[in-house]
């Protein structure tokens, strides 16, 4: 019982520290970004004071990330200065918040939550990646080695091999998922209203199954004794039951097949939303002009759902490049390291080899690759489709 209480207390302290860090960082950003609106009607010296307080908050946040005790002095000075500034600005008048300030206040709880449980972990991973952490996560006691972990990751042969498989897996999976998802979306959209609801429910089922459960299902399907291999041998199509997850070539396409089955429905759901916003009058006018089905699809449907297609491909690319649980549950990255993805190899470095520094560098590298591809997609969407 006492151990549980200690764990809860320790967890509460960690959450409180992260809340203080995010609040300090947020205050600094707001001070610098909204200095003009905060000091509306005030003298120039007051605006300079706001900028100084913003910088002081950011200094406190950076010091807090290194050691909370270092942040006490700048944080206290910033808080005292902010209180004094508030008294000066609100003296003799009512405090009126603009539309943007009100929206920020309502979003603040969600911003703090995301910052505490997501972005703070990214910052911690970056710090880990710059230290030589082996068998311990106490980075303040480890040696600072800069970008040496990143160099080890980039020069690793397994990194290149896992990157090659990850990109091949993503390209083949997304290509198949797009066409299968498009076929499912068109079929669902053009059937009668009664059957449409049933098809939508069926489409969602594979996507709703958790990836690790889906991996267990496909592991049973690919079993040579009771699954697909046994069926093929029993029907006389093969002499020996194929070892789908043990053969290096079959394992790659087994993982791709499992992923296509699960996530084609995601593309279909996106495209159903895009098809629903196409005005029916356009199709009616095309029919009156004598346009046939293929012409209507090529000249009306595809151009009008093109923005939706790009968004769907963006999300699927991000998901495919960081695939972990499906591969981990189905093949474990094997046989050998044939089906090892970038994320699964980072997991092994972190939790199997206990090299937290290199594992963190691996994770940050994967995140940067996904970020670059995301920016490329978004740039093409804005440039070619003018989709905002």
C-alpha positions in Angstrom: 0.0 0.0 0.0 2.8 2.4 0.9 4.6 1.7 -2.4 1.4 2.5 -4.3 1.1 5.8 -2.4 4.8 6.6 -3.1 4.3 5.9 -6.8 1.2 8.2 -7.0 3.0 11.0 -5.2 6.1 10.7 -7.5 3.8 10.7 -10.5 2.0 13.7 -9.2 5.3 15.5 -8.7 6.4 14.7 -12.3 3.1 16.0 -13.7 3.3 19.1 -11.6 6.8 19.8 -12.8 5.8 19.3 -16.5 2.8 21.6 -15.9 5.1 24.3 -14.5 7.5 23.9 -17.5 4.7 24.1 -20.1 3.0 27.1 -18.4 6.4 28.9 -18.2 7.1 28.2 -21.8 3.6 29.2 -22.9 3.8 32.4 -20.9 7.1 33.4 -22.6 5.7 32.7 -26.1 2.5 34.6 -25.4 4.5 37.6 -24.1 6.7 37.7 -27.2 4.0 37.0 -29.7 1.2 39.2 -28.3 3.3 42.1 -26.9 1.6 44.6 -29.2 -2.0 43.7 -28.2 -1.1 43.3 -24.5 0.3 46.8 -24.4 -2.3 48.5 -26.6 -2.4 52.2 -25.7 0.6 52.0 -23.4 3.9 53.7 -23.6 6.9 52.1 -25.5 8.7 51.4 -22.2 5.9 49.1 -21.2 6.2 47.1 -24.4 9.9 46.7 -23.9 9.1 45.4 -20.4 6.7 42.8 -21.9 9.4 41.6 -24.3 11.9 41.3 -21.4 9.4 39.3 -19.4 8.8 37.0 -22.3 12.6 36.4 -22.7 12.8 35.8 -18.9 10.0 33.2 -19.1 11.8 31.4 -21.9 15.1 31.5 -20.0 13.3 30.0 -17.0 11.8 27.2 -19.2 15.2 26.3 -20.6 16.8 26.3 -17.1 13.9 24.2 -15.8 14.6 21.6 -18.5 18.2 21.3 -17.3 17.5 21.5 -13.5 14.4 22.8 -11.8 16.5 24.5 -9.1 18.1 26.7 -11.8 14.7 28.1 -12.9 13.6 29.4 -9.5 15.2 32.9 -9.8 14.2 33.8 -13.4 10.7 32.3 -12.9 10.2 34.2 -9.7 11.4 37.5 -11.3 9.1 36.9 -14.3 6.1 36.2 -12.2 6.6 39.2 -10.0 7.2 41.4 -13.1 4.0 40.0 -14.7 1.9 40.8 -11.6 3.3 44.3 -11.6 2.7 44.7 -15.3 -0.9 43.5 -14.9 -1.6 46.0 -12.2 -0.2 48.8 -14.3 -2.1 47.9 -17.4 -5.5 47.3 -15.7 -5.3 50.3 -13.4 -8.4 52.4 -13.8 -10.0 50.3 -16.6 -11.6 47.0 -17.1 -9.6 44.1 -18.6 -11.1 43.2 -21.9 -10.0 40.1 -23.7 -10.1 40.0 -27.5 -11.5 37.1 -29.5 -8.1 35.4 -29.9 -7.2 35.8 -26.3 -10.6 34.3 -25.2 -10.0 31.3 -27.6 -6.5 30.8 -26.2 -7.9 30.7 -22.7 -10.5 28.0 -23.6 -7.8 26.0 -25.5 -5.3 26.3 -22.6 -6.2 23.1 -20.8 -5.9 21.1 -24.0 -2.6 22.8 -24.9 -1.2 22.1 -21.5 -2.3 18.4 -21.6 -0.8 17.9 -25.1 2.4 19.7 -24.0 2.7 17.5 -20.8 2.0 14.1 -22.3 3.3 14.6 -25.9 5.7 17.5 -26.6 7.5 17.2 -23.3 8.3 13.6 -24.1 9.7 14.7 -27.5 11.9 17.2 -25.7 13.1 14.5 -23.3 13.9 12.2 -26.1 16.0 14.9 -27.8 17.9 15.3 -24.5 18.4 11.6 -24.2 19.7 11.4 -27.8 22.5 13.8 -27.0 23.9 11.7 -24.1 25.6 8.4 -23.8 22.8 6.6 -21.9 23.4 2.8 -21.3 21.2 0.8 -18.9 20.0 4.0 -17.2 17.8 7.0 -18.1 19.5 9.4 -15.8 20.8 11.8 -18.4 22.2 14.3 -16.0 24.7 11.7 -14.8 25.7 10.6 -18.3 28.3 12.0 -20.7 27.2 14.6 -23.2 28.3 13.4 -26.7 26.4 15.7 -29.0 25.4 14.2 -32.3 27.5 11.0 -32.0 24.4 8.9 -31.5 22.9 10.3 -34.7 26.1 9.5 -36.6 26.0 5.9 -35.2 22.4 5.6 -36.4 23.0 6.9 -39.9 26.2 4.8 -40.4 24.5 1.6 -39.1 23.9 -1.0 -41.8 20.7 -2.2 -39.9 19.4 1.4 -40.1 19.8 1.4 -43.9 18.2 -2.1 -44.2 15.3 -1.2 -41.9 14.8 2.1 -43.8 14.8 0.2 -47.1 12.1 -2.2 -45.9 10.1 0.6 -44.3 9.9 2.6 -47.5 9.2 -0.4 -49.6 6.5 -1.5 -47.2 4.9 2.0 -47.1 5.0 2.4 -50.9 3.4 -1.0 -51.8 0.9 -0.9 -48.9 -0.3 2.7 -49.7 -0.5 1.9 -53.5 -2.7 -1.2 -52.8 -4.7 0.5 -50.1 -5.5 3.5 -52.3 -7.0 1.5 -55.1 -8.8 -1.0 -52.8 -10.1 1.9 -50.6 -11.3 3.8 -53.7 -13.1 0.7 -55.0 -14.8 0.3 -51.6 -15.7 3.9 -51.4 -17.3 4.0 -54.9 -19.1 0.8 -54.3 -20.5 2.0 -51.0 -21.4 5.4 -52.3 -23.3 4.3 -55.4 -25.4 1.5 -53.8 -28.8 2.0 -52.4 -29.3 3.8 -49.1 -30.3 0.7 -47.2 -27.3 -1.3 -48.2 -25.0 1.7 -47.8 -25.2 1.8 -44.1 -24.4 -1.9 -43.8 -21.4 -1.6 -46.1 -20.1 1.4 -44.1 -20.3 -0.7 -40.9 -18.5 -3.6 -42.6 -15.7 -1.3 -43.9 -15.0 0.1 -40.5 -14.5 -3.3 -38.8 -10.9 -4.1 -39.9 -9.8 -0.5 -38.9 -11.5 -0.7 -35.5 -9.6 -3.9 -34.5 -6.4 -3.0 -32.5 -3.2 -3.6 -34.5 -1.8 -6.1 -32.1 -5.1 -8.1 -32.2 -5.0 -7.9 -36.0 -1.5 -9.2 -35.9 -2.6 -12.2 -33.8 -5.4 -12.9 -36.2 -3.1 -12.9 -39.2 -0.5 -15.0 -37.4 -3.1 -17.7 -36.9 -4.2 -17.3 -40.6 -0.6 -17.8 -41.8 0.0 -20.8 -39.5 1.3 -23.7 -41.5 -0.5 -26.3 -39.4 -4.0 -24.9 -39.1 -4.2 -21.8 -41.3 -3.8 -20.8 -44.9 -0.8 -23.0 -45.4 -2.7 -26.1 -44.2 -5.7 -25.2 -46.5 -3.5 -24.8 -49.6 -1.8 -28.1 -48.9 -5.1 -29.9 -48.3 -6.5 -28.6 -51.6 -3.4 -29.9 -53.4 -2.3 -26.5 -54.6 1.1 -26.9 -53.0 3.2 -29.9 -51.8 4.4 -28.4 -48.6 2.6 -25.8 -46.5 4.2 -22.4 -47.0 5.9 -20.8 -44.0 4.5 -17.3 -44.5 6.2 -15.7 -41.5 9.4 -17.7 -41.6 10.3 -17.4 -45.2 12.2 -14.1 -45.9 10.3 -13.3 -49.1 6.8 -14.5 -48.0 7.2 -12.6 -44.6 7.5 -9.3 -46.4 4.4 -9.7 -48.4 2.5 -11.3 -45.5 3.1 -8.1 -43.5 2.0 -6.0 -46.4 -1.2 -8.1 -46.9 -2.1 -7.8 -43.2 -1.6 -4.0 -43.3 -3.6 -3.7 -46.5 -6.5 -5.6 -45.0 -6.5 -3.5 -41.9 -6.0 0.0 -43.3 -7.7 0.1 -46.7 -10.8 1.0 -44.8 -9.1 4.2 -43.7 -8.7 5.4 -47.3 -12.3 4.3 -48.0 -13.6 6.4 -45.1 -11.6 9.5 -46.2 -12.9 9.1 -49.8 -16.5 8.6 -48.8 -16.3 12.0 -47.1 -14.9 13.5 -50.3 -17.6 11.9 -52.5 -20.4 13.1 -50.2 -19.6 16.8 -50.9 -19.7 16.5 -54.7 -23.0 18.2 -55.8 -25.4 15.8 -57.5 -26.3 18.5 -60.0 -22.9 18.1 -61.7 -23.5 14.4 -62.4 -27.0 15.1 -63.6 -25.8 17.8 -66.0 -23.0 15.4 -67.3 -25.6 12.7 -67.9 -27.8 15.1 -69.9 -24.8 16.0 -72.0 -24.2 12.3 -72.8 -21.2 11.7 -70.6 -20.6 8.0 -69.8 -19.6 6.6 -66.4 -15.9 6.4 -67.1 -15.8 10.0 -68.4 -17.8 11.2 -65.3 -15.4 9.4 -63.0 -12.3 10.8 -64.8 -13.4 14.3 -65.3 -15.7 15.0 -62.3 -15.1 12.5 -59.5 -11.3 12.3 -59.4 -10.6 16.1 -59.8 -13.1 17.0 -57.0 -11.9 14.4 -54.5 -8.2 15.1 -55.3 -7.7 17.2 -52.1 -9.2 14.4 -50.1 -6.9 11.9 -51.8 -3.8 13.9 -50.9 -4.9 14.3 -47.3 -5.6 10.5 -47.0 -2.2 9.7 -48.5 -0.6 12.1 -46.1 -2.1 10.4 -43.1 -1.4 6.9 -44.4 2.2 7.7 -45.3 2.8 9.0 -41.7 1.2 5.8 -40.3 3.0 3.4 -42.6 6.4 4.9 -42.0 6.0 4.6 -38.2 4.4 1.1 -38.3 5.4 -0.9 -35.3 2.7 -3.0 -33.5 1.5 -4.9 -36.6 5.0 -5.9 -37.6 6.1 -6.6 -34.0 3.0 -8.8 -33.3 3.2 -10.7 -36.6 6.9 -11.3 -37.4 8.8 -9.5 -34.6 10.9 -8.0 -37.3 12.0 -11.4 -38.5 13.0 -13.7 -39.9 16.4 -12.2 -39.0 15.8 -8.5 -39.6 14.0 -8.8 -43.0 10.8 -7.1 -41.8 12.3 -4.8 -39.3 10.9 -1.3 -39.6 12.5 1.9 -38.4 10.2 2.0 -35.4 10.7 -1.6 -34.4 14.5 -1.3 -34.5 14.3 1.9 -32.4 12.2 -0.1 -29.9 14.9 -2.9 -29.8 17.7 -0.4 -29.2 15.7 1.2 -26.4 14.1 -1.7 -24.6 16.1 -4.8 -25.6 19.7 -3.4 -25.8 19.0 -0.7 -23.1 20.9 1.9 -25.2 18.5 4.8 -24.5 20.7 7.4 -26.2 21.0 5.6 -29.5 17.3 4.5 -29.3 16.2 8.1 -28.8 18.4 9.2 -31.7 16.7 6.6 -33.8 13.3 7.8 -32.8 14.1 11.4 -33.5 15.5 10.4 -36.9 12.3 8.6 -37.8 10.2 11.6 -36.7 12.3 13.9 -38.8 11.8 11.7 -41.9 8.1 11.7 -41.3 8.0 15.4 -40.8 9.9 16.1 -44.0 7.5 13.9 -46.0 4.5 15.6 -44.4 5.9 19.1 -45.3 6.4 17.8 -48.9 2.8 16.6 -49.1 1.4 19.8 -47.6 3.5 22.0 -49.9 2.2 20.1 -53.0 -1.4 20.3 -51.7 -1.2 24.1 -51.4 0.8 24.6 -54.6 -1.1 22.4 -57.0 -4.6 22.2 -55.5 -4.7 25.4 -53.5 -6.3 23.5 -50.7 -6.1 25.2 -47.3 
